[in-house]
Amino acid sequence: MLSTPKILNPEAQTLELYSEALQTQDGGFGDMGEIGIQYLVGELNYNLGKYEDAIKCYAAVIYSNDKDFRPDIVKMARDRWQD
């Protein structure tokens, strides 16, 4: 009998792919930059109930050396961190 492959919900699958991209790619994230992808990973963690992981991602955005690149994303991370 064949085993059924593990099916992730769309948010979990996206989280897995974005997290992998952050670990393996050096740049190439388009207009959002790495800071934007890091914020999205935080949002996905938050939506999946992984609050500690989400906070780590928001902190990485807020304290990033690239925070001047996308101040709008830094503001969103700060706002979410305070929730």
N, C-alpha and C positions, 0 to 999 in steps of 0.2 A: 504494500500500500504506500503510495506517495504521500510525503508530508506536505502540508499546505504551507506556502511561504508566509512569513510574518508580514501582515499588512498593517502599516501604520496609518493613523489618521493624517489628513493633509498637513496640519500644523506640525505634528511630530516629525513627519517626513521632511518638511521644509526646514525645521530646526536642525535636523541631522545633516542635511546638505549644506546649509549656511555655516554651521559649526565646522564642518569638514573643510569648506572653502577658506574660512579664516585661518585654519591651522596649516593649510597646504599651499595657499596662493600668496604671492607677494605682490599686492596691488592688483590693478585691473578690475576694480569694482565700479567703474563708471563715475557718474556724477555724485553718487552717495558716498563714495570712498569707503574705506575700511570702517570708519567711525559709524557710518550709516548701517552697514551690515551688522556691526556689533550691537547697535541699538535694536535692530530687528530681531536679533537673536535674544536679546533681553525681553522684548515684547512677546516673542513666542514662548519663552520660558515662563513668563508671567501668566500668559493665557493657559498654559498647561499646568499651572499650579506649582511650578518649580521656582518659588519666590527667592530662595537664597541664590540660585543661579542667575535669576533675573537681576538681582541687586548687584552681583559681581559684574554683570555686563554693563549696567548703567554706570557703575563706578568707573569702569574702563573707559567709557565714553567721556564722562565728566573730567577725568584726569588725563585724558589722551594728549599727547604732544600735538595732535592735529585738531584740537578743539576749535581753533580759529578758522579752520577750513569750513566747518558747517555749524555755526553757532545755533541755528534753529534746532538741529538734532541734539545738541548739548542741552538746550533749554527743555526739550521734550524729555530727555533722560532725567534731568533734575526734577521736573514736575512729577514724573512717574515714581522716582525714588522716594519722594515725599508722601506718596499715597499710602 
